[in-house]
Amino acid sequence: MALPKGRAQWKEALDALPSTPEKIPSFFFGHGSPMLAVPNGRGAMGPSGPLGLFLQDFGPVLLKKYKPKAILVISAHWETYGEQLVSDYGEENPLLMDYYGFQPEMYALKFKSRGDSAITQRVLEVLKEAGLPARASPVTEARGSDGRGFDGPGLDHGVFVPFRIMFGENFTQIPIVEMSMDGSLDPVKNWTLGAAVEKLREEGILVISGGLTIHNLRDLSSFSETQARPIYKEFDKAVLEAAGVSDNAERRTALLNLVKHKGFRHAHPRADHFVPIYVAAGAGGAGDAKILSAVYGSTTIAFGL
């Protein structure tokens, strides 16, 4: 099948996902930007652009095929050093509006969801079993700065902006717990972090890791497939080729080698938005991978099929 770049193609790819609630795949998805939530936003990054449309289709499929009892999400917008933090926010997850310069409506966005201390403790347990220092992050403390000047408790915009499209603004039936990624941004360390939570996939927990395959805020043309320079398109193509490798060991090598690609530092002056792909791949274990959407700069991949 051709790469799923349009709605008909990605719907076909989503429909073809195996229904395996006994072992849910892990996912890397394009979480977009705050522009996805801009009222009447237009263009590729707006709610009616390709990524916004994909997320509308993606969320319902995850719930229908896998019936998760909880969601563990890893975002490009939460890094910690020396230990992993896991949210423990109780009956309602607060939102961290970690962006600036938008219209007032963007600071009144709603996404109602809940946490679950038992799920938090289970995540901590598997991390510690893997030898990774970790602790809960309660709603009463700042979760730790993400390196961009925002510090507070709550789901960041890399979670609540796409999730409100995927699941609706009121989504309390399934608890959501967020885990930080390794702030070293080292691909192997973050792959190891993902591998530590792999077993949760057999416990009804959906592991989903969000970032972007192109993220250069210094060059906004990089976000537009029609305007991006060739170096960005070359890197985007390399990501798709690496994710499409059929052999698991060879795919791991290809994915890890992407940070050596000549286009990597053009596409990612800082690696934070790319590293979540390694968490998802690690959580996928030795299973197959499948590209679900090849929207430019916002590739979504299922691992562990």
Secondary structure, DSSP 8 states (H G I E B T S, - for coil): -----SHHHHHHHHHTS---TTS--EEEEE---GGGGSTT--STTSTTSHHHHHHHHHHHHHHHHH--SEEEEEEEEEEESSSEEEEE-TTS--B-----S--GGGGS---B----HHHHHHHHHHHHHTT--EEEEETTS-----SSS---SSB-HHHHHHHHHHH-SB--SS-EEEEEEETT--HHHHHHHHHHTGGGGGGTEEEEEEE-S---TT-GGGG-TTTS-HHHHHHHHHHHHHHT-SSHHHHHHHHHGGGGSTTHHHH-SSGGGTTHHHHHHHHHTTS-EEEEE--TT--EEEE--
